[in-house]
Amino acid sequence: MNKEDKFQYQLGYILTFLVSVLLTPLYAVVITFIRGLVFIWELIADIITFAPKAVYEYDKVWQRKYWDKEVDRINKLFDKNKKN
């Protein structure tokens, strides 16, 4: 192994150590911080929009059931009139 190869090996070893010891924890902190902000943002958005979404969905289901009953009632009237 010549002097230049030995230097590159030692430089790579030192850089690997620096990246693993210094940058990985910083990366973990930054990722945790970003994920925490996203979680808080989604939580606040869900708290604000939950009631309107729930009311909308309830109303949609109620209207569907109501109109299903109305269509059945109207169909029964037509069937009754056809028999007469």
N, CA, C and O atoms as a GROMACS GRO file, in nm:
protein
  336
    1MET      N    1   0.086  -0.116   0.000
    1MET     CA    2   0.000   0.000   0.000
    1MET      C    3   0.092   0.123   0.000
    1MET      O    4   0.175   0.140   0.089
    2ASN      N    5   0.074   0.209  -0.102
    2ASN     CA    6   0.161   0.327  -0.107
    2ASN      C    7   0.106   0.438  -0.017
    2ASN      O    8   0.002   0.422   0.046
    3LYS      N    9   0.176   0.547  -0.011
    3LYS     CA   10   0.145   0.656   0.082
    3LYS      C   11   0.010   0.719   0.048
    3LYS      O   12  -0.068   0.752   0.138
    4GLU      N   13  -0.018   0.736  -0.082
    4GLU     CA   14  -0.145   0.800  -0.123
    4GLU      C   15  -0.264   0.711  -0.089
    4GLU      O   16  -0.365   0.761  -0.040
    5ASP      N   17  -0.256   0.582  -0.113
    5ASP     CA   18  -0.363   0.490  -0.078
    5ASP      C   19  -0.386   0.486   0.072
    5ASP      O   20  -0.499   0.480   0.118
    6LYS      N   21  -0.277   0.490   0.148
    6LYS     CA   22  -0.288   0.489   0.293
    6LYS      C   23  -0.358   0.616   0.342
    6LYS      O   24  -0.441   0.611   0.432
    7PHE      N   25  -0.323   0.731   0.279
    7PHE     CA   26  -0.386   0.857   0.318
    7PHE      C   27  -0.536   0.855   0.286
    7PHE      O   28  -0.617   0.898   0.368
    8GLN      N   29  -0.573   0.805   0.167
    8GLN     CA   30  -0.715   0.799   0.129
    8GLN      C   31  -0.791   0.704   0.222
    8GLN      O   32  -0.905   0.732   0.259
    9TYR      N   33  -0.728   0.594   0.260
    9TYR     CA   34  -0.792   0.501   0.353
    9TYR      C   35  -0.817   0.568   0.487
    9TYR      O   36  -0.926   0.558   0.543
   10GLN      N   37  -0.716   0.637   0.538
   10GLN     CA   38  -0.730   0.704   0.667
   10GLN      C   39  -0.831   0.818   0.658
   10GLN      O   40  -0.909   0.838   0.752
   11LEU      N   41  -0.830   0.892   0.549
   11LEU     CA   42  -0.927   1.000   0.530
   11LEU      C   43  -1.070   0.944   0.525
   11LEU      O   44  -1.161   0.999   0.586
   12GLY      N   45  -1.088   0.836   0.452
   12GLY     CA   46  -1.220   0.772   0.446
   12GLY      C   47  -1.264   0.721   0.581
   12GLY      O   48  -1.382   0.734   0.615
   13TYR      N   49  -1.175   0.666   0.656
   13TYR     CA   50  -1.206   0.616   0.790
   13TYR      C   51  -1.248   0.731   0.880
   13TYR      O   52  -1.347   0.720   0.954
   14ILE      N   53  -1.174   0.842   0.876
   14ILE     CA   54  -1.206   0.959   0.960
   14ILE      C   55  -1.339   1.021   0.917
   14ILE      O   56  -1.420   1.056   1.002
   15LEU      N   57  -1.362   1.036   0.787
   15LEU     CA   58  -1.487   1.094   0.738
   15LEU      C   59  -1.606   1.006   0.773
   15LEU      O   60  -1.712   1.057   0.809
   16THR      N   61  -1.591   0.876   0.763
   16THR     CA   62  -1.699   0.786   0.802
   16THR      C   63  -1.732   0.802   0.949
   16THR      O   64  -1.849   0.804   0.987
   17PHE      N   65  -1.632   0.813   1.030
   17PHE     CA   66  -1.652   0.832   1.173
   17PHE      C   67  -1.722   0.966   1.201
   17PHE      O   68  -1.814   0.972   1.282
   18LEU      N   69  -1.676   1.073   1.134
   18LEU     CA   70  -1.737   1.204   1.155
   18LEU      C   71  -1.884   1.206   1.112
   18LEU      O   72  -1.969   1.261   1.182
   19VAL      N   73  -1.911   1.147   0.998
   19VAL     CA   74  -2.050   1.144   0.951
   19VAL      C   75  -2.138   1.065   1.047
   19VAL      O   76  -2.248   1.107   1.081
   20SER      N   77  -2.089   0.950   1.089
   20SER     CA   78  -2.171   0.866   1.176
   20SER      C   79  -2.189   0.927   1.314
   20SER      O   80  -2.294   0.910   1.375
   21VAL      N   81  -2.089   0.996   1.364
   21VAL     CA   82  -2.098   1.052   1.500
   21VAL      C   83  -2.162   1.190   1.501
   21VAL      O   84  -2.239   1.220   1.592
   22LEU      N   85  -2.133   1.272   1.404
   22LEU     CA   86  -2.180   1.410   1.406
   22LEU      C   87  -2.308   1.433   1.326
   22LEU      O   88  -2.401   1.496   1.375
   23LEU      N   89  -2.314   1.382   1.206
   23LEU     CA   90  -2.427   1.414   1.119
   23LEU      C   91  -2.550   1.329   1.144
   23LEU      O   92  -2.662   1.379   1.132
   24THR      N   93  -2.533   1.205   1.178
   24THR     CA   94  -2.649   1.118   1.198
   24THR      C   95  -2.738   1.166   1.312
   24THR      O   96  -2.860   1.170   1.295
   25PRO      N   97  -2.685   1.202   1.428
   25PRO     CA   98  -2.773   1.255   1.533
   25PRO      C   99  -2.842   1.386   1.492
   25PRO      O  100  -2.958   1.407   1.525
   26LEU      N  101  -2.770   1.473   1.421
   26LEU     CA  102  -2.833   1.597   1.375
   26LEU      C  103  -2.946   1.566   1.276
   26LEU      O  104  -3.052   1.627   1.282
   27TYR      N  105  -2.921   1.473   1.188
   27TYR     CA  106  -3.024   1.431   1.093
   27TYR      C  107  -3.146   1.376   1.166
   27TYR      O  108  -3.260   1.406   1.131
   28ALA      N  109  -3.121   1.295   1.267
   28ALA     CA  110  -3.231   1.238   1.345
   28ALA      C  111  -3.311   1.348   1.414
   28ALA      O  112  -3.434   1.342   1.418
   29VAL      N  113  -3.243   1.446   1.469
   29VAL     CA  114  -3.312   1.557   1.536
   29VAL      C  115  -3.395   1.638   1.437
   29VAL      O  116  -3.510   1.673   1.464
   30VAL      N  117  -3.337   1.666   1.321
   30VAL     CA  118  -3.410   1.744   1.220
   30VAL      C  119  -3.532   1.667   1.171
   30VAL      O  120  -3.640   1.725   1.160
   31ILE      N  121  -3.517   1.540   1.142
   31ILE     CA  122  -3.630   1.459   1.096
   31ILE      C  123  -3.738   1.452   1.204
   31ILE      O  124  -3.857   1.462   1.174
   32THR      N  125  -3.698   1.434   1.329
   32THR     CA  126  -3.795   1.429   1.439
   32THR      C  127  -3.868   1.561   1.452
   32THR      O  128  -3.989   1.563   1.473
   33PHE      N  129  -3.796   1.670   1.439
   33PHE     CA  130  -3.858   1.803   1.447
   33PHE      C  131  -3.959   1.822   1.335
   33PHE      O  132  -4.070   1.870   1.359
   34ILE      N  133  -3.922   1.787   1.213
   34ILE     CA  134  -4.013   1.803   1.100
   34ILE      C  135  -4.136   1.714   1.117
   34ILE      O  136  -4.248   1.759   1.093
   35ARG      N  137  -4.116   1.590   1.159
   35ARG     CA  138  -4.230   1.501   1.178
   35ARG      C  139  -4.321   1.550   1.291
   35ARG      O  140  -4.443   1.536   1.284
   36GLY      N  141  -4.261   1.608   1.393
   36GLY     CA  142  -4.340   1.666   1.502
   36GLY      C  143  -4.424   1.783   1.454
   36GLY      O  144  -4.542   1.794   1.491
   37LEU      N  145  -4.365   1.870   1.373
   37LEU     CA  146  -4.441   1.983   1.318
   37LEU      C  147  -4.556   1.936   1.229
   37LEU      O  148  -4.666   1.989   1.236
   38VAL      N  149  -4.528   1.836   1.146
   38VAL     CA  150  -4.633   1.784   1.058
   38VAL      C  151  -4.745   1.722   1.142
   38VAL      O  152  -4.862   1.740   1.111
   39PHE      N  153  -4.709   1.649   1.246
   39PHE     CA  154  -4.810   1.588   1.333
   39PHE      C  155  -4.896   1.695   1.399
   39PHE      O  156  -5.018   1.683   1.402
   40ILE      N  157  -4.833   1.800   1.453
   40ILE     CA  158  -4.909   1.906   1.519
   40ILE      C  159  -5.000   1.977   1.418
   40ILE      O  160  -5.115   2.009   1.449
   41TRP      N  161  -4.948   2.002   1.297
   41TRP     CA  162  -5.028   2.066   1.193
   41TRP      C  163  -5.151   1.980   1.159
   41TRP      O  164  -5.262   2.032   1.150
   42GLU      N  165  -5.130   1.851   1.140
   42GLU     CA  166  -5.242   1.762   1.106
   42GLU      C  167  -5.341   1.752   1.222
   42GLU      O  168  -5.462   1.747   1.199
   43LEU      N  169  -5.292   1.750   1.344
   43LEU     CA  170  -5.379   1.743   1.461
   43LEU      C  171  -5.468   1.866   1.469
   43LEU      O  172  -5.588   1.855   1.491
   44ILE      N  173  -5.409   1.983   1.452
   44ILE     CA  174  -5.487   2.107   1.456
   44ILE      C  175  -5.587   2.111   1.342
   44ILE      O  176  -5.702   2.150   1.361
   45ALA      N  177  -5.545   2.070   1.223
   45ALA     CA  178  -5.637   2.068   1.109
   45ALA      C  179  -5.752   1.972   1.134
   45ALA      O  180  -5.866   2.003   1.100
   46ASP      N  181  -5.725   1.855   1.191
   46ASP     CA  182  -5.832   1.759   1.221
   46ASP      C  183  -5.927   1.812   1.327
   46ASP      O  184  -6.048   1.792   1.318
   47ILE      N  185  -5.873   1.880   1.428
   47ILE     CA  186  -5.958   1.936   1.533
   47ILE      C  187  -6.052   2.041   1.474
   47ILE      O  188  -6.170   2.046   1.510
   48ILE      N  189  -6.001   2.123   1.384
   48ILE     CA  190  -6.082   2.231   1.327
   48ILE      C  191  -6.184   2.176   1.228
   48ILE      O  192  -6.297   2.225   1.224
   49THR      N  193  -6.148   2.077   1.150
   49THR     CA  194  -6.236   2.031   1.042
   49THR      C  195  -6.320   1.908   1.077
   49THR      O  196  -6.401   1.865   0.995
   50PHE      N  197  -6.303   1.852   1.196
   50PHE     CA  198  -6.376   1.728   1.227
   50PHE      C  199  -6.526   1.750   1.231
   50PHE      O  200  -6.601   1.675   1.169
   51ALA      N  201  -6.572   1.851   1.305
   51ALA     CA  202  -6.716   1.872   1.320
   51ALA      C  203  -6.784   1.898   1.186
   51ALA      O  204  -6.886   1.835   1.157
   52PRO      N  205  -6.734   1.989   1.102
   52PRO     CA  206  -6.800   2.007   0.972
   52PRO      C  207  -6.803   1.882   0.887
   52PRO      O  208  -6.903   1.853   0.821
   53LYS      N  209  -6.694   1.806   0.887
   53LYS     CA  210  -6.692   1.681   0.809
   53LYS      C  211  -6.794   1.582   0.864
   53LYS      O  212  -6.865   1.516   0.787
   54ALA      N  213  -6.801   1.570   0.996
   54ALA     CA  214  -6.895   1.476   1.056
   54ALA      C  215  -7.039   1.515   1.026
   54ALA      O  216  -7.121   1.430   0.993
   55VAL      N  217  -7.070   1.642   1.036
   55VAL     CA  218  -7.206   1.690   1.007
   55VAL      C  219  -7.239   1.666   0.860
   55VAL      O  220  -7.350   1.623   0.828
   56TYR      N  221  -7.145   1.694   0.772
   56TYR     CA  222  -7.167   1.672   0.629
   56TYR      C  223  -7.196   1.525   0.600
   56TYR      O  224  -7.290   1.493   0.528
   57GLU      N  225  -7.114   1.436   0.655
   57GLU     CA  226  -7.133   1.293   0.631
   57GLU      C  227  -7.267   1.244   0.688
   57GLU      O  228  -7.336   1.166   0.624
   58TYR      N  229  -7.302   1.292   0.809
   58TYR     CA  230  -7.429   1.252   0.869
   58TYR      C  231  -7.544   1.299   0.782
   58TYR      O  232  -7.639   1.224   0.757
   59ASP      N  233  -7.537   1.424   0.736
   59ASP     CA  234  -7.643   1.479   0.654
   59ASP      C  235  -7.654   1.404   0.522
   59ASP      O  236  -7.765   1.381   0.473
   60LYS      N  237  -7.542   1.368   0.464
   60LYS     CA  238  -7.542   1.294   0.337
   60LYS      C  239  -7.611   1.158   0.354
   60LYS      O  240  -7.692   1.118   0.270
   61VAL      N  241  -7.578   1.088   0.462
   61VAL     CA  242  -7.640   0.958   0.488
   61VAL      C  243  -7.789   0.974   0.516
   61VAL      O  244  -7.871   0.895   0.470
   62TRP      N  245  -7.823   1.076   0.594
   62TRP     CA  246  -7.964   1.099   0.627
   62TRP      C  247  -8.043   1.127   0.500
   62TRP      O  248  -8.153   1.073   0.483
   63GLN      N  249  -7.990   1.211   0.411
   63GLN     CA  250  -8.061   1.241   0.286
   63GLN      C  251  -8.076   1.117   0.199
   63GLN      O  252  -8.180   1.096   0.137
   64ARG      N  253  -7.971   1.035   0.193
   64ARG     CA  254  -7.980   0.912   0.112
   64ARG      C  255  -8.091   0.822   0.166
   64ARG      O  256  -8.171   0.770   0.089
   65LYS      N  257  -8.095   0.805   0.298
   65LYS     CA  258  -8.200   0.720   0.357
   65LYS      C  259  -8.338   0.780   0.332
   65LYS      O  260  -8.432   0.709   0.300
   66TYR      N  261  -8.348   0.913   0.347
   66TYR     CA  262  -8.476   0.980   0.326
   66TYR      C  263  -8.524   0.960   0.183
   66TYR      O  264  -8.641   0.926   0.161
   67TRP      N  265  -8.436   0.980   0.086
   67TRP     CA  266  -8.478   0.968  -0.053
   67TRP      C  267  -8.501   0.824  -0.094
   67TRP      O  268  -8.582   0.797  -0.182
   68ASP      N  269  -8.432   0.730  -0.033
   68ASP     CA  270  -8.463   0.589  -0.058
   68ASP      C  271  -8.605   0.556  -0.012
   68ASP      O  272  -8.678   0.486  -0.081
   69LYS      N  273  -8.642   0.608   0.104
   69LYS     CA  274  -8.779   0.586   0.154
   69LYS      C  275  -8.882   0.653   0.064
   69LYS      O  276  -8.988   0.597   0.038
   70GLU      N  277  -8.850   0.775   0.017
   70GLU     CA  278  -8.943   0.846  -0.071
   70GLU      C  279  -8.961   0.772  -0.203
   70GLU      O  280  -9.073   0.761  -0.254
   71VAL      N  281  -8.852   0.723  -0.259
   71VAL     CA  282  -8.861   0.649  -0.386
   71VAL      C  283  -8.944   0.522  -0.365
   71VAL      O  284  -9.026   0.487  -0.451
   72ASP      N  285  -8.925   0.453  -0.255
   72ASP     CA  286  -9.005   0.334  -0.226
   72ASP      C  287  -9.152   0.370  -0.212
   72ASP      O  288  -9.239   0.299  -0.263
   73ARG      N  289  -9.180   0.481  -0.143
   73ARG     CA  290  -9.320   0.524  -0.124
   73ARG      C  291  -9.383   0.558  -0.259
   73ARG      O  292  -9.497   0.518  -0.286
   74ILE      N  293  -9.310   0.629  -0.343
   74ILE     CA  294  -9.363   0.668  -0.474
   74ILE      C  295  -9.383   0.545  -0.562
   74ILE      O  296  -9.483   0.534  -0.633
   75ASN      N  297  -9.288   0.452  -0.558
   75ASN     CA  298  -9.303   0.329  -0.637
   75ASN      C  299  -9.424   0.248  -0.591
   75ASN      O  300  -9.494   0.189  -0.673
   76LYS      N  301  -9.448   0.244  -0.462
   76LYS     CA  302  -9.566   0.173  -0.412
   76LYS      C  303  -9.695   0.239  -0.460
   76LYS      O  304  -9.792   0.171  -0.493
   77LEU      N  305  -9.695   0.374  -0.464
   77LEU     CA  306  -9.814   0.444  -0.515
   77LEU      C  307  -9.838   0.411  -0.662
   77LEU      O  308  -9.951   0.386  -0.702
   78PHE      N  309  -9.730   0.411  -0.741
   78PHE     CA  310  -9.745   0.377  -0.884
   78PHE      C  311  -9.791   0.233  -0.901
   78PHE      O  312  -9.876   0.204  -0.985
   79ASP      N  313  -9.734   0.143  -0.822
   79ASP     CA  314  -9.775   0.002  -0.831
   79ASP      C  315  -9.921  -0.013  -0.793
   79ASP      O  316  -9.995  -0.091  -0.853
   80LYS      N  317  -9.961   0.061  -0.692
   80LYS     CA  318 -10.102   0.056  -0.646
   80LYS      C  319 -10.194   0.109  -0.755
   80LYS      O  320 -10.301   0.053  -0.778
   81ASN      N  321 -10.153   0.217  -0.822
   81ASN     CA  322 -10.236   0.276  -0.928
   81ASN      C  323 -10.240   0.187  -1.051
   81ASN      O  324 -10.340   0.185  -1.122
   82LYS      N  325 -10.132   0.113  -1.078
   82LYS     CA  326 -10.132   0.022  -1.194
   82LYS      C  327 -10.230  -0.092  -1.174
   82LYS      O  328 -10.293  -0.138  -1.269
   83LYS      N  329 -10.242  -0.136  -1.050
   83LYS     CA  330 -10.332  -0.248  -1.023
   83LYS      C  331 -10.478  -0.207  -1.036
   83LYS      O  332 -10.564  -0.288  -1.068
   84ASN      N  333 -10.504  -0.080  -1.010
   84ASN     CA  334 -10.645  -0.032  -1.015
   84ASN      C  335 -10.685   0.002  -1.153
   84ASN      O  336 -10.798   0.043  -1.176
   0.00000   0.00000   0.00000
